[in-house]
Amino acid sequence: MDPVATISWIVLFVIATVAVTGVVGRLGWSAPVALVIVGGAVSFIPAVPPVQVQPELILYGILPPLLFAAAIRTSVIDVRARRDSILLLSVGLVAFTVVAVGFAAFALVPSITLAAAFALAAVIAPTDAIAVTAIAGKLGLPRRVVTILEGESLLNDATALVALNAAIAAIVSVVSPVQVGLDFAIAVLVGGGVGLLAGFTVSWVRARLHSPVLDTSLTLVTPFAAFLLGDVLHGSGVLAVVIAGLYLGYRAPAVSSAEARVAERLNWRTIQFLLENAVFLFIGLNLRSILEGAVSAGPGFWHTVLICLGILLALVASRFAWVMGTTLLYRKGPRRLRERAWAWGNGVAVASAGVRGVVTLAAVFLLPPETPLREYLQFLAFVVVVASLLGGLLLPSIIRALHLPKPSFAQELNERRLLMVEARQAGIDVLERAPVTPDEERVVDLLRADAGFLGETLDAYGLDESVAHLEAKFRLRSAMLEAERAAVLAARKEGRYQEPAIIAALQAIDAEETALRAQFPREN
């Protein structure tokens, strides 16, 4: 494809993504489902050529930024608090799903090898981080359930892709279980090490940058650098990206400026939105070719219907069996586990939130040409994603039937207020100790009262005096904000507040600091 055609397709993708998402958002419909339907309908127009993307572009160009965007918004504190539950789902459940669904696919799909069946199972095993987060946020689930679902969907991508690599290796050559286990251990250790190294290095550099443009530019290349380095060293590039994102998300308030953090949040939300929805649209545009391949290679219509139902049943049953078995283990197991047990209703909610999405759609195109019934397996993965998205529409009814306790928004609001009081007091303490001239006492009084200083200063003083007082305001208020941020980070380290209160307080401080710098840009 020539450069002009490539740019034209990118522009059309962005316009279509924004238009469809905006319309269905107003109607309250599912944007991913709508994008797949629109793309599928367009694919059957004779004048529309097939859209083909190399698997390497998906692996190296789309997955890293998507995973990084989700990772930097995930709370390390919450993940660490629920790490045992998250690991059981992100590692244990994925492995169980690969085995259970793999054998089911091997038994259901004729003329398929066991390696290809395991590859299909690895493709459809991970849940979608973005879809799960969106659903959990709308349903008002208990905070513990939301943390587990977000942590699982973020980390299970790495496990699934490592399993997929092992299955692909078995498709193209002969591998042993010992070699698979060794490769998995190396992928995890090297990938985790590269992620920590990338996160620490970028964090160290960001602390020494004073330009928000340079800061945000560095973070834009971080996921690609972490993925490539992890892949070159035979580790999990996916895990490297996730670890780097978690580390940088946690360290950002201490090493980068408020403007850089505000820009980073907006940039990565935009990138995440465009890439995620563009993938759904892209899959829809490939629907015709996927269906043609499935028809030519498949065993027939009714046999295909039975195969799809069987794989969906195996996928749902394996998730429910593992989650409810884990719930039973926590409730009836050793005392240490019983202390961390969750209610049966929470287990049902977690088991029901098995929505598949972008990673599955992207990973299925990584299957090599040597894969038996490759187009047919791509079709099956497509069916699984669409069926899970439609099943996700039933989640509100399931959650309401479970009568789960909703998070206490009043308590969260009270925590935010208490934390901001602590932060403000820390800022005032710094203000009281700051050396000021007698002419700056007015500035101190206004800052202490948290008054609107800019307009009053310009009205009360001449231009030269206003600038002098603005300089004093900038210097003193900057010191106060720095102390407020340090107080919030200290409270996070001590674990005295829940993470939503911490994040809200940090974002409020960032917003005020950004506004302060906008008032007095000479200091930027």
C-alpha positions in Angstrom: 0.0 0.0 0.0 1.4 3.4 -1.0 1.9 6.1 1.6 -1.0 8.2 0.4 -3.4 5.2 0.6 -2.1 4.4 4.1 -2.7 7.9 5.3 -6.1 7.9 3.7 -7.0 4.7 5.5 -5.8 6.1 8.8 -7.9 9.2 8.4 -11.0 7.2 7.5 -10.4 4.9 10.4 -10.2 7.8 12.9 -13.3 9.5 11.4 -15.3 6.3 11.4 -14.2 5.4 14.9 -15.1 8.8 16.4 -18.4 9.0 14.5 -19.7 5.5 15.3 -18.6 5.7 19.0 -20.1 9.1 19.4 -23.5 8.1 17.9 -23.8 4.7 19.8 -22.6 6.4 23.0 -25.6 8.7 22.9 -27.9 5.8 22.2 -26.4 3.7 25.1 -25.3 0.9 22.8 -22.0 -1.1 22.9 -19.4 0.8 20.8 -17.2 -2.4 20.1 -20.2 -4.4 18.8 -21.4 -1.4 16.7 -17.9 -1.0 15.2 -17.7 -4.7 14.3 -21.1 -4.5 12.7 -20.3 -1.4 10.7 -17.0 -2.8 9.6 -18.6 -6.1 8.7 -21.3 -4.4 6.6 -18.7 -2.3 4.8 -16.6 -5.3 4.0 -19.4 -6.8 1.8 -19.4 -3.7 -0.4 -17.7 -4.8 -3.6 -15.9 -1.5 -4.1 -14.2 -1.8 -0.7 -10.8 -3.6 -0.9 -9.8 -6.0 1.8 -7.8 -4.4 4.6 -4.7 -6.4 5.4 -2.3 -5.7 8.3 0.9 -7.7 9.0 0.8 -9.6 12.3 4.1 -8.0 13.3 2.4 -4.5 13.1 -0.3 -5.7 15.6 2.3 -7.3 17.9 4.8 -4.5 17.9 2.7 -1.5 17.0 -0.7 -1.9 18.6 -0.4 -4.2 21.7 2.4 -2.3 23.5 0.6 1.1 23.7 -2.7 -0.5 24.5 -1.3 -2.4 27.4 0.8 0.5 28.6 -2.2 2.8 28.6 -4.1 0.4 30.8 -1.1 -0.2 33.1 -0.3 3.4 33.9 -3.9 3.9 35.1 -3.9 0.8 37.3 -3.2 1.2 41.0 -0.1 -0.7 42.2 -1.3 -0.4 45.8 -4.6 -2.2 44.9 -2.9 -4.9 42.8 -0.4 -5.6 45.6 -3.2 -5.9 48.1 -5.0 -8.5 46.0 -2.0 -10.1 44.4 -2.8 -13.6 45.4 -6.3 -13.5 43.9 -5.1 -11.7 40.8 -2.3 -14.2 40.2 -4.7 -17.1 40.6 -6.8 -15.6 37.8 -4.2 -14.1 35.5 -1.9 -17.1 35.6 -3.8 -20.1 37.0 -7.1 -19.4 35.2 -5.4 -18.8 31.8 -3.4 -22.0 32.1 -6.6 -23.9 33.1 -8.5 -22.3 30.2 -5.8 -23.2 27.7 -5.9 -26.8 28.7 -9.7 -27.2 29.1 -10.7 -25.2 26.0 -7.7 -26.6 24.0 -8.9 -30.2 24.5 -12.5 -29.2 23.8 -11.4 -27.6 20.5 -9.3 -30.6 19.6 -12.3 -32.8 20.2 -14.8 -30.6 18.4 -12.9 -29.3 15.3 -12.1 -31.9 12.8 -8.6 -32.2 11.2 -7.0 -29.9 13.8 -3.8 -30.6 15.7 -3.5 -30.4 19.5 -1.0 -27.6 19.1 -3.4 -25.5 17.0 -6.2 -26.2 19.4 -4.0 -24.9 22.3 -3.1 -21.9 20.2 -6.8 -21.1 19.7 -7.4 -21.5 23.5 -4.5 -19.2 24.3 -5.9 -16.6 21.9 -9.4 -16.5 23.5 -8.2 -17.1 27.1 -7.5 -13.4 28.3 -10.2 -11.0 29.2 -10.1 -7.5 27.9 -8.8 -4.8 30.3 -10.7 -1.9 28.7 -14.0 -3.7 28.5 -13.8 -5.0 32.0 -12.9 -1.6 33.4 -15.7 0.1 31.6 -18.3 -2.5 32.8 -17.0 -2.5 36.4 -17.1 1.3 36.5 -20.7 1.5 35.3 -22.0 -1.3 37.6 -20.8 0.1 40.9 -19.2 -3.2 41.9 -17.4 -3.6 45.3 -13.9 -2.1 45.2 -12.3 -5.5 45.8 -14.1 -7.1 42.8 -13.1 -4.1 40.6 -9.4 -4.4 41.6 -9.4 -8.2 41.0 -11.0 -7.8 37.5 -8.7 -5.0 36.5 -5.6 -6.7 37.7 -6.6 -10.0 36.1 -7.3 -8.5 32.7 -4.1 -6.5 32.7 -1.7 -9.4 33.6 -3.4 -12.3 31.9 -2.4 -10.9 28.5 1.2 -11.8 29.3 0.4 -15.3 30.3 -1.9 -15.9 27.3 0.7 -14.6 24.8 3.5 -16.7 26.4 1.2 -19.7 26.0 0.4 -18.7 22.4 4.1 -18.5 21.6 4.6 -22.0 23.0 1.7 -23.3 20.9 3.0 -21.6 17.8 6.4 -23.2 18.4 4.7 -26.6 18.6 2.9 -25.9 15.4 6.0 -25.2 13.4 8.4 -27.6 15.2 8.6 -30.2 17.9 8.7 -29.0 21.5 8.7 -30.8 24.9 6.7 -29.9 28.0 10.0 -29.2 29.8 11.1 -26.8 27.1 7.7 -25.0 27.3 8.0 -24.6 31.1 11.6 -23.4 30.8 10.6 -20.9 28.1 7.7 -19.6 30.3 10.0 -19.1 33.3 12.6 -17.3 31.2 9.9 -15.1 29.6 8.5 -14.1 33.0 11.8 -13.4 34.7 13.4 -11.6 31.8 10.2 -9.7 30.9 9.7 -8.6 34.5 13.3 -7.6 34.8 13.2 -5.6 31.6 10.0 -3.9 32.7 11.5 -2.8 36.0 14.7 -1.6 34.3 12.7 0.4 31.7 10.4 1.9 34.4 13.3 2.8 36.6 15.4 4.3 33.7 12.5 6.4 32.3 11.6 7.5 35.8 15.1 8.6 36.5 15.3 10.6 33.2 11.8 12.1 33.8 12.9 13.5 37.1 15.6 15.5 35.3 13.5 16.8 32.5 11.9 20.3 33.0 9.9 20.4 29.8 6.4 18.7 29.7 6.9 18.2 25.9 10.1 16.3 26.4 8.5 14.3 29.3 5.4 13.2 27.4 7.5 12.5 24.3 9.6 10.1 26.3 6.6 8.2 27.6 5.2 7.8 24.1 8.1 5.6 23.1 8.5 3.8 26.4 6.1 0.9 25.7 7.7 0.2 22.3 11.2 0.3 23.8 10.2 -2.0 26.7 8.5 -4.5 24.4 11.4 -4.6 21.9 14.0 -5.0 24.6 12.1 -7.8 26.3 11.5 -9.5 23.0 15.2 -9.3 21.9 16.3 -10.8 25.3 13.8 -13.7 24.8 11.5 -12.4 27.6 7.9 -11.5 27.5 7.6 -8.1 25.9 4.0 -7.9 27.1 5.0 -8.4 30.7 7.8 -5.8 30.3 5.3 -3.2 29.0 2.9 -3.9 31.9 5.5 -3.8 34.6 7.0 -0.6 33.2 3.5 1.0 33.0 2.7 0.1 36.5 6.0 1.4 37.8 5.8 4.7 35.9 2.1 5.2 36.9 3.1 4.8 40.6 6.2 7.0 40.4 4.8 9.8 38.2 3.6 12.1 41.0 7.1 12.1 42.5 9.2 12.5 39.3 7.3 14.5 36.7 5.6 17.9 36.5 1.9 18.5 36.9 1.7 19.6 33.2 3.4 16.4 32.1 1.0 14.2 34.1 -2.1 16.0 32.9 -0.8 15.7 29.3 0.1 12.1 29.8 -3.3 11.1 31.1 -5.1 12.8 28.1 -2.6 11.5 25.5 -2.9 7.9 26.6 -6.6 8.0 27.0 -6.8 9.2 23.4 -4.3 6.6 22.1 -6.2 3.9 24.0 -9.5 5.0 22.6 -8.3 5.2 19.0 -6.3 1.9 18.9 -8.9 -0.2 20.8 -11.8 0.9 18.7 -9.8 0.8 15.4 -9.1 -2.8 16.1 -12.8 -3.6 16.4 -13.4 -1.8 13.1 -10.5 -3.5 11.5 -11.8 -6.9 12.5 -15.2 -6.0 11.0 -13.6 -5.0 7.7 -12.0 -8.5 7.6 -15.3 -10.2 8.3 -15.9 -11.1 4.6 -12.5 -12.7 4.1 -12.7 -14.5 7.5 -16.2 -15.9 6.6 -15.0 -16.9 3.1 -12.0 -18.8 4.6 -14.2 -20.4 7.3 -16.7 -21.5 4.6 -14.1 -23.0 2.4 -12.2 -24.7 5.1 -15.0 -25.4 7.6 -17.0 -28.6 8.1 -20.4 -27.1 7.2 -22.9 -24.7 8.7 -24.6 -26.7 11.3 -21.4 -28.4 12.4 -19.8 -25.0 12.7 -22.8 -23.8 14.9 -22.2 -26.8 17.2 -18.5 -26.1 17.3 -19.0 -22.5 18.3 -21.5 -23.4 21.0 -19.2 -26.1 22.3 -16.2 -23.8 22.5 -18.2 -21.0 24.1 -19.6 -23.5 26.7 -16.1 -24.8 27.4 -14.8 -21.2 27.9 -17.6 -20.2 30.2 -17.6 -23.4 32.2 -13.8 -23.4 32.7 -14.0 -19.8 34.0 -16.9 -20.6 36.4 -15.2 -23.8 37.6 -11.9 -22.1 38.3 -13.4 -19.0 40.0 -15.9 -20.8 42.1 -13.3 -23.5 43.0 -11.0 -20.6 44.1 -13.8 -19.1 46.1 -14.4 -22.4 47.8 -10.7 -22.7 48.6 -10.6 -19.3 50.2 -13.7 -19.9 52.2 -12.9 -23.5 53.4 -9.1 -23.6 53.1 -6.3 -22.7 55.6 -6.9 -19.8 58.1 -4.7 -17.5 56.1 -6.9 -17.9 53.0 -10.1 -17.7 55.0 -9.1 -14.3 56.3 -9.0 -13.1 52.7 -12.1 -14.9 51.5 -14.8 -13.2 49.4 -18.5 -13.8 49.3 -20.1 -16.3 46.9 -21.8 -13.4 45.1 -18.4 -11.7 44.4 -17.2 -15.0 42.9 -20.2 -15.2 40.6 -19.6 -11.5 39.6 -16.0 -12.2 38.8 -16.8 -15.4 36.9 -19.5 -13.6 34.9 -17.1 -10.8 33.7 -15.4 -12.8 31.1 -15.5 -10.3 28.3 -12.9 -10.8 25.5 -11.7 -8.0 23.3 -8.7 -6.3 21.6 -6.0 -8.7 22.7 -7.9 -11.7 21.4 -8.7 -10.0 18.1 -5.0 -8.9 17.7 -3.5 -12.2 18.8 -5.5 -14.4 16.4 -3.7 -12.7 13.5 -0.4 -13.9 15.0 -1.2 -17.5 14.1 1.4 -18.6 11.4 0.4 -19.7 7.9 1.3 -23.3 8.9 -1.6 -23.4 11.4 -4.1 -26.0 10.3 -7.5 -24.4 9.5 -6.0 -20.9 10.2 -8.9 -18.9 8.7 -11.4 -21.2 10.5 -9.7 -20.6 13.9 -9.8 -16.9 13.2 -13.5 -17.1 12.6 -14.0 -19.0 15.9 -12.0 -16.3 17.8 -14.2 -13.7 16.1 -17.3 -15.5 17.3 -16.0 -15.7 20.8 -15.3 -12.0 21.0 -18.7 -10.9 19.7 -20.5 -13.5 21.9 -18.7 -12.3 25.0 -19.4 -8.7 24.2 -23.1 -9.5 23.8 -22.9 -11.5 27.0 -21.4 -8.5 28.7 -24.7 -6.7 28.1 -26.3 -9.1 30.5 -23.9 -8.2 33.4 -26.0 -5.4 34.8 -28.9 -7.8 35.3 -26.6 -10.4 36.9 -25.1 -7.9 39.2 -28.5 -6.6 40.3 -29.7 -10.1 41.0 -26.7 -10.8 43.2 -27.5 -7.7 45.4 -23.8 -7.0 46.0 -23.0 -4.1 48.3 -22.2 -1.0 46.3 -19.1 1.0 47.1 -19.7 3.7 49.6 -19.3 6.9 47.6 -20.0 9.0 50.7 -17.1 7.3 52.5 -14.8 7.8 49.5 -15.8 11.5 49.3 -15.2 11.9 53.0 -11.7 10.3 52.6 -10.9 12.7 49.8 -11.9 15.6 52.0 -9.9 14.4 54.9 -6.9 13.8 52.7 -7.2 17.3 51.2 -7.4 18.8 54.6 -4.1 17.1 55.5 -2.5 18.2 52.2 -3.7 21.8 52.7 -2.4 21.9 56.2 1.0 20.7 55.0 1.0 23.5 52.4 0.1 26.1 55.1 2.9 24.8 57.3 5.4 25.4 54.5 3.9 28.8 53.9 4.3 29.8 57.6 8.0 28.8 57.5 8.7 30.5 54.2 10.9 33.7 54.3 8.9 36.6 53.0 9.4 40.4 52.8 7.0 42.8 54.5 5.6 43.7 51.1 4.7 40.0 50.5 2.5 39.7 53.6 -0.5 40.5 51.5 0.4 37.5 49.3 0.7 35.3 52.3 -2.7 36.4 53.6 -4.4 35.7 50.3 -2.8 32.3 49.9 -3.7 31.4 53.5 -7.3 32.2 52.7 -7.1 30.4 49.4 -8.5 33.5 47.7 -8.6 34.3 44.0 -5.4 36.1 44.0 -4.8 37.0 40.3 -7.7 39.3 39.7 -7.4 41.1 43.0 -3.7 41.7 42.6 -4.1 43.2 39.1 -6.9 45.5 40.4 -5.1 46.7 43.5 -1.6 47.3 42.1 0.1 48.8 39.1 1.7 46.5 36.5 5.1 46.4 38.0 3.8 45.7 41.5 1.4 43.0 40.1 4.3 41.2 38.5 6.2 41.3 41.7 3.3 39.9 43.7 2.6 37.2 41.0 6.3 36.1 41.4 5.8 35.9 45.1 2.6 34.0 44.7 4.1 31.6 42.2 7.1 30.9 44.5 5.1 30.4 47.7 2.1 28.6 46.2 4.5 26.2 44.3 6.2 25.4 47.6 2.8 24.8 49.2 1.7 22.5 46.4 4.9 20.5 46.6 4.3 20.0 50.3 0.7 19.0 49.7 1.7 16.4 47.1 4.4 15.1 49.5 1.7 14.8 52.2 -0.6 12.8 49.9 2.3 10.5 48.8 3.2 10.0 52.5 -0.4 9.0 53.2 -0.4 6.6 50.3 2.8 5.0 51.6 1.4 4.6 55.1 -1.8 3.1 53.6 -4.1 5.4 55.5 -6.5 6.1 52.6 -8.0 4.1 49.8 -6.5 4.6 46.3 -9.5 6.6 44.8 -8.9 9.3 47.4 -5.2 9.4 46.7 -5.7 9.6 43.0 -8.4 12.3 43.3 -6.2 14.4 45.6 -3.1 14.1 43.3 -5.2 15.1 40.3 -6.7 18.1 42.1 -3.2 19.3 43.1 -2.0 18.8 39.5 -4.9 20.8 38.1 -4.1 23.7 40.5 -0.4 23.6 39.7 -1.1 23.6 36.0 -3.5 26.6 36.4 -0.8 28.4 38.5 1.8 28.0 35.8 -0.6 29.2 33.1 -1.1 32.4 35.1 2.7 33.0 35.3 4.3 31.3 32.2 7.6 33.0 32.7 8.5 30.3 35.2 7.9 27.4 32.7 
